[in-house]
Amino acid sequence: MSKKNKRYFLMGFAALVILTAFVIYDRVFNAAPREIAKETTEFSIPADNLQFHFADNQAKATAKYLNRVLETSGSVTELGTNTMVLENRVQVYFLDNPEQDISLGDTISIKGRCVGFDELLLLVKIDQATTIKQNK
Amino acid sequence: MKQRKIPLAAILIPISVFAFNLNAQSKYVDKAGYLKFEASEALFEPVEAINKSVTAVLNTDTGEFASLALIVGFRFENSLMEEHFNENYIESETYPKAIFKGMLIDFDLSSLSKDPIEIMVDGKLALHGKEKEVKTMVSMQKLNGTIVMKGGFTVTPSDFDIEIPSIVKNKIAKEVLVSLNFNLKP
């Protein structure tokens, strides 16, 4: 290898190292936020059962469900902006999508992330939810 | 004897129904309250998170106020920061919630109108296994039957025994500014 070629090779190699380092840095420090809708469902459980687990043993249920992706279903008992309550027991916050056509009494299945138990209102809370199935 | 029992029940049932109704009416609740905290230092990446799933309950008869925020409900723009916040600093698996319980001083529902007034809140904030007194002024108004409550206060990580490692110490402000916005409905 001539001296000139060697220099080009080294420069190219250095550029590759810098690029790799940058990509790794970017992956780690600017990691994309979780997309709950695309993650695998870890638990599938009716809304009333889910709340019963928390009401019965909060610490145990928290260890099992907190920050996990789950599917739950029930009848809509309360509606708000971008949020609804299932079976008076589980409160669901949708990913920003206020245009949904949901009415009280609809039976809905959703997928979302469990954020824990609200002991003031005795509700399990789920955020970043998307609707999977809906029966009017 | 039989004649006596009937009027007693007739009196008790309406009373209990009435008491239940009264109780239901005096509670104003927000199930999707907004809470934000900021601990940014100039020149560094903003350190802030928003929780839009906060619960707030106000008893308008007594002025008692309570609010609960689930820690993993705080969303950061930077997901690595969110992970560090949950795992290293606030330890949300062990301490999954922040609860404030207190009183609105001299609260009177009838004094609320569409023009905001300042009301003192005094209570205790519990998180990360520690408790701290918080006293702050909030602005309150009543719009179309909804009580709107806005305000803020500052706390420090050391108030709650939250250790910030020295490597990031200069990137996180010593004082954390918490702001709140609740729309309480009957």
Interface residues (C-beta under 8 A of the other chain):
Chain A: V28 F29 N30 A31 A32 P33 R34 T62 A63 L66 N67 E78 G80 T81 N82 T83 V85 Q91 Y93 R113 V115 G116 F117 D118 E119 L120 L121 L123 K125 D127
Chain B: V29 K31 A32 K52 S53 T55 V57 A66 S67 L68 L70 I71 V72 G73 N78 S79 L80 E82 N86 S92 E93 P96 K97 I99
